[in-house]
């Protein structure tokens, strides 16, 4: 049984939804803590008010294998973002406001529709700033029979206070660990505090759900899977990021080491982000992960370094 179903039956889901909605009066959901009264219609840095705004609801077959499985992941792309990454590949959604306002009942029906199509989970893409609005829809959908795992797919820039509120609701955390240095984080995404907030968030997620657990078909049902995108000239600080995961979470943490970076949005005019990582840079990242013993999430056969 997904965690949120149990929370619904105890009333915890409904109480959390109501409590977090009140926080929108002086919004402090993300580490920016804008303090904006979004219930009055004002926009936070995330460019959203208290209304639910969604860019897309779809079946996504290209997530990590434990998330996409054989039938795909039911993704909900939320408009807006708490960061401002130069290289964001979804920038029309995250930074230009692409999406439409919908009510909770509509999103609930869309989630139920995804479940009927056979997806393995409901995958919330960049949900942080719209968690209260989403939870309203989740209450309705759960009452009507939603019963597949909930994936919290995040940039990793999170407040521990929000994550604590989600304890017992989220089944699977799928966060990024983007940077190792304040300087790189400040330049690439506009937040020097990304590193400290990210590390605290990862620890909180790990305490809640632990290592990734999969069913007999290899599809995730609970746990943490951390993503790291390799950037040109090691702007991402791959060895330091992976080193933190190894020290703090151990060999049991699943890591998705991503080599698909390409220049997008403002990165096209921002060297070295204006190029893809070289083959040597990619190989070095995989070798580092392998030497650290972080071998869950990719195998020797799929490791391009041939380690």
Secondary structure, DSSP 8 states (H G I E B T S, - for coil): --HHHHHHHHTHHHHHHHHHHHHGGG--SSTT-----GGGT---TTS--SS-EEEEEEEES-S-HHHHTTT-EEEEEES--S---TT-TTHHHHTS--SEE--HHHHHHHHHHHHHTT-SEEEEES-GGGHHHHHHHHHHHHHTT--SEEEEEE-S---HHHHHHTTTT-SEEEEB---S-HHHHHHHHS-TTHHHHHHHHHHHHHHHH-B-EE-TTS-EEEEEEEEEE--GGGTT-HHHHHHHHHHHH-TTSEEEEE------GGGGGSTTTTS---HHHHHHHHHHHHHTT--SSS-TTT-TT--
